[in-house]
């Protein structure tokens, strides 16, 4: 089973393949998420959050994108399904 840091790195790679610039910033109480800045897709992650929580923010964002051409590990697919289920 993949650990959180491996899944986090995989999710960052997927986000970059989708055209996001991924940045960690101190965001106070905000979890982060996707936005547009200067016409570029940004994915901001709260630097004060744990890697597991940052991973969930990543998965909520990339889960809403078309992933049909991007290979995902089984572990990342399972984690993404769980995060999306918990969000609904």
C-alpha positions as CSV (number, residue, x, y, z in Angstrom):
1,X,0.0,0.0,0.0
2,X,1.3,3.4,-0.9
3,X,2.0,5.9,1.9
4,X,0.6,9.4,2.0
5,X,3.8,11.1,0.8
6,X,3.9,8.8,-2.3
7,X,0.3,9.5,-3.1
8,X,0.9,13.3,-2.5
9,X,3.8,13.3,-5.0
10,X,1.7,11.3,-7.5
11,X,-1.3,13.7,-7.1
12,X,1.0,16.7,-7.6
13,X,2.3,15.2,-10.8
14,X,-1.3,14.6,-12.0
15,X,-2.2,18.2,-11.2
16,X,0.8,19.5,-13.2
17,X,-0.2,17.3,-16.1
18,X,-3.6,18.9,-15.9
19,X,-1.9,22.3,-16.3
20,X,-2.0,23.4,-12.6
21,X,0.9,25.3,-11.0
22,X,1.0,23.8,-7.5
23,X,2.1,26.0,-4.7
24,X,2.3,25.7,-0.9
25,X,1.5,28.9,0.9
26,X,0.5,29.9,4.4
27,X,-3.2,30.3,4.1
28,X,-4.4,30.7,7.7
29,X,-7.6,28.8,8.2
30,X,-8.2,28.2,4.5
31,X,-7.5,24.7,3.1
32,X,-6.6,25.9,-0.4
33,X,-7.9,24.9,-3.7
34,X,-7.9,25.9,-7.4
35,X,-8.0,29.4,-8.8
36,X,-6.9,31.4,-11.8
37,X,-4.1,34.0,-11.5
38,X,-2.8,35.9,-14.5
39,X,-4.6,33.4,-16.8
40,X,-2.9,30.4,-15.3
41,X,-4.4,27.6,-13.3
42,X,-3.1,27.6,-9.7
43,X,-3.6,25.0,-7.0
44,X,-2.8,26.4,-3.6
45,X,-2.1,24.2,-0.7
46,X,-2.0,25.4,2.9
47,X,1.6,24.9,4.1
48,X,0.4,24.5,7.7
49,X,-1.7,21.5,6.9
50,X,-0.5,17.9,7.2
51,X,0.5,16.1,4.0
52,X,-2.7,13.9,4.3
53,X,-4.9,17.0,4.4
54,X,-3.0,18.6,1.5
55,X,-3.5,15.4,-0.4
56,X,-7.2,15.5,0.1
57,X,-7.3,19.1,-1.2
58,X,-5.4,18.0,-4.2
59,X,-7.7,15.1,-4.8
60,X,-10.9,17.2,-4.5
61,X,-9.5,19.5,-7.2
62,X,-8.1,17.0,-9.7
63,X,-11.1,14.7,-9.1
64,X,-13.3,17.3,-10.9
65,X,-11.0,17.2,-14.0
66,X,-11.0,14.9,-17.0
67,X,-8.5,12.2,-16.0
68,X,-9.2,9.7,-18.8
69,X,-5.7,10.1,-20.4
70,X,-3.7,10.2,-17.2
71,X,-2.8,6.9,-15.6
72,X,-3.4,6.7,-11.9
73,X,-2.2,4.1,-9.4
74,X,-4.9,2.0,-7.8
75,X,-4.1,3.5,-4.4
76,X,-4.6,7.0,-5.7
77,X,-7.8,6.1,-7.4
78,X,-9.1,4.5,-4.2
79,X,-8.1,7.6,-2.1
80,X,-9.8,9.9,-4.6
81,X,-13.0,7.9,-4.5
82,X,-13.1,8.1,-0.7
83,X,-12.4,11.8,-0.7
84,X,-15.1,12.5,-3.2
85,X,-17.6,10.3,-1.3
86,X,-16.8,12.1,1.9
87,X,-17.3,15.5,0.3
88,X,-20.8,14.6,-0.9
